[in-house]
Amino acid sequence: MLYTIRSIPRRIELYIRRIVYKMTTRKRYKFITHYEKNNNQIYRFFHYNASEFVEDFLMNLGYDKYSHDDVDLLMFLQVPNITKADILELFEYSILCMIWAVKTETDEIIINTYMIDKHDEEFSTSCPKPTYISEYFNVIGELFLAGYIDFGCDWDDDYKRRDYPTNLSYYKEDKYQAWIYFRDHFLYKEAYAKGWEDDIFIYEDKEYTEKDCPRGTYIDEEGKEVACYKGYSTMYSRTSWDTPKYWSQYNIWATITPKGKRYLYDILQPRIHDKYKDLEVEVDNKGHILRWFGQINR
């Protein structure tokens, strides 16, 4: 009840914004804006501030507001004279920005490209056809090999710590081989998108699924008897690089290194801003892009 009451002002705000958006037949935006807030440099593409337009834009492309491919990618593909190099640069920016925590769950750094890559029921990320997601994975590899990001499979109570001797960058003598191993077993096998039914439980040194794992009970804080699995979940537990079948988005985490932060904040963000600062776009109130103005500064 309290949540409902608190959410009313937000609902009213969204309703008013929608009305204003529909009443404004045309609007012109700078493609990227830059400002300073709390001594931080903030860079934003125009669609971050145009949620009503984005909702209609996605519907025009056959999506809905809850199930769609990556909005940044879809928007960049509308820009006149966009190149593959521009898209790969966008992927760099997206990956580094999405690693928002010291230890970020890996599903949070993977974009959706299912419809734009025309995946069917038999399609997977390891398909030999060229796809946006395969290019995205390649950029993840480039950032890892450059020392800008790293991956971990173990952790402790120090939430600020990112450098562990068990990190992927230390796993093999050859860092490239460590990346290939990780790419093939984690990304191509979509271990970052596991569901409850994919979990493997360990009980008395034996493996079980959630369907056949022995059940037990425990007494909760209120003194009630609660059913539970006797085994422990490998999907939510610390793991190792030697046991890829236990990997998941919950026990494999991504981090941006100090070197990666310097690259993002001192080089990549300013470069992207300078590249698109003279580009503007005009949209209508039905989710259509009408015209582009200016140029990309290559």
C-alpha positions as CSV (number, residue, x, y, z in Angstrom):
1,M,0.0,0.0,0.0
2,L,2.8,2.4,1.0
3,Y,4.7,1.6,-2.3
4,T,1.5,2.3,-4.3
5,I,1.0,5.7,-2.6
6,R,4.7,6.7,-3.2
7,S,4.5,5.6,-6.8
8,I,1.5,7.9,-7.6
9,P,3.6,11.1,-8.1
10,R,5.9,9.2,-10.5
11,R,2.9,7.9,-12.5
12,I,1.5,11.4,-12.7
13,E,4.8,12.7,-13.9
14,L,5.1,10.0,-16.6
15,Y,1.5,10.7,-17.7
16,I,2.2,14.5,-18.0
17,R,5.4,13.8,-19.9
18,R,3.5,11.6,-22.3
19,I,0.9,14.3,-22.9
20,V,3.6,17.0,-23.5
21,Y,5.4,14.6,-25.9
22,K,2.2,14.0,-27.9
23,M,1.5,17.7,-28.1
24,T,4.9,18.5,-29.4
25,T,4.8,17.5,-33.1
26,R,8.5,18.0,-33.7
27,K,11.6,18.3,-31.5
28,R,15.2,18.8,-32.3
29,Y,18.0,17.3,-30.2
30,K,21.7,17.4,-30.0
31,F,22.8,13.8,-30.6
32,I,25.1,13.9,-27.6
33,T,25.3,16.3,-24.7
34,H,28.0,16.9,-22.1
35,Y,27.7,18.6,-18.7
36,E,29.4,18.5,-15.3
37,K,27.7,17.2,-12.1
38,N,29.3,16.8,-8.7
39,N,32.8,17.2,-10.4
40,N,31.9,14.3,-12.8
41,Q,31.8,14.7,-16.5
42,I,28.4,13.4,-17.8
43,Y,27.9,12.3,-21.4
44,R,24.4,11.4,-22.7
45,F,23.0,10.4,-26.0
46,F,19.7,12.2,-26.9
47,H,17.5,9.2,-26.5
48,Y,18.5,8.9,-22.8
49,N,16.3,12.0,-22.3
50,A,13.5,11.0,-24.7
51,S,11.9,7.9,-23.2
52,E,8.5,8.6,-24.7
53,F,10.0,8.9,-28.2
54,V,12.1,5.7,-27.7
55,E,9.0,3.7,-26.7
56,D,7.3,4.7,-30.0
57,F,10.5,4.2,-31.9
58,L,10.8,0.7,-30.7
59,M,7.2,-0.1,-31.5
60,N,7.7,1.2,-35.1
61,L,10.6,-1.3,-35.4
62,G,8.4,-4.2,-34.2
63,Y,9.5,-4.3,-30.6
64,D,7.7,-3.4,-27.4
65,K,9.0,-1.3,-24.5
66,Y,9.9,-4.4,-22.4
67,S,11.4,-6.7,-25.0
68,H,13.8,-5.2,-27.5
69,D,17.3,-5.2,-28.8
70,D,19.9,-2.7,-27.5
71,V,18.6,0.8,-27.9
72,D,22.0,2.4,-28.4
73,L,22.8,0.0,-31.2
74,L,19.4,0.5,-32.9
75,M,19.7,4.3,-32.6
76,F,23.2,4.4,-34.0
77,L,22.1,2.3,-37.0
78,Q,19.8,5.2,-37.9
79,V,22.7,7.7,-38.2
80,P,23.6,8.5,-41.8
81,N,27.0,7.3,-43.0
82,I,27.6,5.3,-39.8
83,T,30.4,2.8,-40.2
84,K,31.5,-0.5,-38.6
85,A,34.3,1.3,-36.8
86,D,31.7,3.6,-35.2
87,I,29.6,0.6,-34.0
88,L,32.7,-1.1,-32.5
89,E,33.6,2.1,-30.7
90,L,30.0,2.2,-29.4
91,F,30.4,-1.4,-28.1
92,E,33.6,-0.4,-26.3
93,Y,31.7,2.5,-24.6
94,S,28.7,0.4,-23.7
95,I,30.8,-2.4,-22.1
96,L,32.9,-0.1,-20.0
97,C,29.9,2.0,-18.9
98,M,27.8,-1.1,-18.0
99,I,30.5,-2.3,-15.5
100,W,29.0,0.0,-12.9
101,A,30.1,-1.9,-9.8
102,V,33.5,-3.2,-8.7
103,K,32.1,-6.7,-9.2
104,T,29.3,-6.5,-11.8
105,E,27.2,-9.6,-12.6
106,T,28.1,-10.6,-16.2
107,D,24.6,-10.6,-17.5
108,E,24.5,-6.9,-17.0
109,I,27.2,-6.2,-19.6
110,I,25.7,-8.3,-22.4
111,I,23.4,-6.5,-24.8
112,N,20.4,-8.0,-26.6
113,T,20.6,-8.4,-30.4
114,Y,18.2,-11.3,-31.0
115,M,15.9,-9.6,-33.5
116,I,18.5,-7.5,-35.3
117,D,20.7,-10.6,-35.7
118,K,17.6,-12.5,-36.9
119,H,18.0,-15.4,-34.4
120,D,15.6,-18.2,-34.7
121,E,14.9,-21.0,-32.3
122,E,17.9,-23.0,-33.5
123,F,20.3,-20.0,-33.4
124,S,22.9,-19.5,-30.7
125,T,25.7,-17.0,-30.0
126,S,28.2,-19.6,-31.4
127,C,26.6,-19.6,-34.8
128,P,29.1,-19.2,-37.6
129,K,27.1,-16.4,-39.3
130,P,28.5,-12.9,-38.7
131,T,26.3,-11.1,-36.1
132,Y,26.4,-8.0,-34.0
133,I,26.7,-10.1,-30.8
134,S,29.8,-11.9,-32.1
135,E,31.4,-8.5,-32.8
136,Y,30.3,-7.4,-29.3
137,F,32.0,-10.5,-27.8
138,N,35.2,-9.7,-29.8
139,V,35.2,-6.2,-28.3
140,I,34.9,-7.7,-24.8
141,G,38.0,-9.7,-25.7
142,E,39.9,-6.7,-26.9
143,L,39.2,-4.8,-23.7
144,F,40.3,-7.8,-21.6
145,L,43.5,-8.3,-23.6
146,A,44.3,-4.6,-23.3
147,G,44.0,-4.8,-19.5
148,Y,40.9,-2.5,-19.4
149,I,38.6,-5.1,-17.9
150,D,38.9,-8.4,-16.0
151,F,36.8,-11.3,-14.8
152,G,36.6,-13.0,-11.5
153,C,35.2,-16.3,-10.1
154,D,35.9,-15.8,-6.4
155,W,35.3,-13.1,-3.9
156,D,35.4,-12.1,-0.2
157,D,33.8,-9.5,2.0
158,D,35.9,-6.7,0.6
159,Y,33.4,-5.1,-1.8
160,K,36.0,-2.6,-3.1
161,R,38.5,-5.3,-4.1
162,R,38.8,-6.2,-7.8
163,D,42.2,-7.7,-8.1
164,Y,42.4,-11.4,-7.0
165,P,45.0,-14.0,-7.8
166,T,42.1,-16.1,-9.2
167,N,41.1,-13.5,-11.8
168,L,40.9,-14.6,-15.4
169,S,43.9,-12.5,-16.4
170,Y,46.2,-14.7,-14.2
171,Y,44.6,-18.0,-15.1
172,K,46.9,-19.1,-17.9
173,E,50.5,-18.1,-18.8
174,D,49.1,-16.9,-22.1
175,K,46.4,-14.3,-21.6
176,Y,45.1,-14.8,-25.1
177,Q,44.5,-18.5,-24.4
178,A,42.7,-17.5,-21.2
179,W,40.4,-15.3,-23.2
180,I,39.7,-18.0,-25.8
181,Y,38.9,-20.5,-23.1
182,F,36.5,-18.0,-21.4
183,R,34.9,-16.9,-24.7
184,D,34.2,-20.5,-25.8
185,H,32.9,-21.8,-22.4
186,F,31.1,-18.7,-21.0
187,L,30.0,-16.4,-23.8
188,Y,29.4,-18.8,-26.7
189,K,27.6,-21.2,-24.4
190,E,25.5,-18.3,-22.9
191,A,26.4,-19.2,-19.3
192,Y,25.6,-15.6,-18.5
193,A,21.9,-16.3,-19.1
194,K,21.2,-19.4,-16.9
195,G,17.9,-20.0,-15.4
196,W,16.9,-21.9,-12.2
197,E,16.4,-25.1,-14.2
198,D,20.1,-24.9,-15.3
199,D,21.5,-25.0,-11.8
200,I,23.6,-28.0,-10.6
201,F,23.3,-28.9,-6.9
202,I,26.0,-30.8,-5.0
203,Y,25.0,-33.1,-2.2
204,E,27.3,-35.6,-0.6
205,D,29.8,-35.2,-3.5
206,K,27.1,-36.0,-6.1
207,E,25.6,-33.7,-8.7
208,Y,21.8,-33.2,-9.0
209,T,19.4,-31.0,-10.9
210,E,16.7,-29.0,-9.3
211,K,14.3,-31.8,-10.2
212,D,16.1,-34.7,-8.5
213,C,18.0,-33.0,-5.7
214,P,17.1,-34.5,-2.3
215,R,14.9,-32.2,-0.2
216,G,15.1,-31.4,3.4
217,T,13.7,-28.7,5.8
218,Y,15.0,-26.1,8.1
219,I,13.4,-23.8,10.8
220,D,13.3,-20.2,9.9
221,E,13.5,-17.2,12.2
222,E,9.8,-17.4,13.0
223,G,10.0,-21.0,14.0
224,K,8.4,-22.3,10.8
225,E,9.5,-25.4,9.0
226,V,10.6,-24.5,5.5
227,A,11.4,-26.9,2.6
228,C,14.8,-26.7,1.0
229,Y,17.3,-28.5,-1.1
230,K,19.9,-30.6,0.8
231,G,22.5,-29.8,-1.7
232,Y,24.2,-26.4,-2.4
233,S,23.7,-24.5,-5.6
234,T,26.8,-24.2,-7.8
235,M,25.2,-21.4,-9.8
236,Y,25.3,-19.0,-6.8
237,S,28.5,-20.3,-5.2
238,R,32.1,-19.4,-5.7
239,T,33.6,-21.4,-8.5
240,S,36.9,-21.8,-10.4
241,W,38.0,-21.5,-14.0
242,D,38.5,-25.3,-14.1
243,T,34.8,-26.0,-13.8
244,P,33.0,-24.1,-16.6
245,K,29.8,-26.2,-16.2
246,Y,29.2,-24.4,-12.8
247,W,29.7,-20.9,-14.3
248,S,26.8,-18.5,-14.3
249,Q,26.0,-14.8,-14.4
250,Y,25.9,-14.9,-10.6
251,N,29.4,-16.4,-9.9
252,I,31.4,-14.9,-12.8
253,W,31.8,-11.1,-12.4
254,A,33.3,-8.4,-14.5
255,T,35.3,-5.4,-13.3
256,I,36.9,-2.4,-14.9
257,T,40.5,-1.9,-14.0
258,P,42.2,1.4,-13.1
259,K,43.7,1.4,-16.6
260,G,40.3,0.9,-18.1
261,K,38.8,3.8,-16.1
262,R,41.5,6.1,-17.4
263,Y,40.8,5.0,-20.9
264,L,37.0,5.5,-20.5
265,Y,37.1,8.9,-18.8
266,D,40.2,10.5,-20.3
267,I,40.1,9.1,-23.8
268,L,37.0,7.3,-25.0
269,Q,34.2,9.5,-23.6
270,P,35.8,12.8,-24.8
271,R,36.5,11.3,-28.2
272,I,32.9,10.1,-28.7
273,H,31.6,13.6,-27.6
274,D,33.9,15.4,-30.0
275,K,32.9,13.0,-32.8
276,Y,29.2,13.5,-32.5
277,K,28.9,17.0,-30.9
278,D,28.0,18.7,-34.2
279,L,25.3,16.1,-35.0
280,E,21.6,16.9,-34.3
281,V,18.4,14.9,-35.0
282,E,14.8,16.0,-35.4
283,V,12.0,13.6,-34.3
284,D,8.2,13.7,-34.3
285,N,5.7,12.6,-31.6
286,K,5.1,9.2,-33.3
287,G,8.6,7.7,-32.9
288,H,9.9,8.7,-36.3
289,I,13.3,10.2,-37.0
290,L,12.6,13.1,-39.5
291,R,15.9,14.6,-40.3
292,W,19.6,14.8,-39.4
293,F,21.6,17.9,-39.2
294,G,25.3,18.5,-39.0
295,Q,28.1,16.0,-39.3
296,I,30.2,13.3,-37.6
297,N,33.6,14.6,-36.9
298,R,35.9,11.8,-38.0
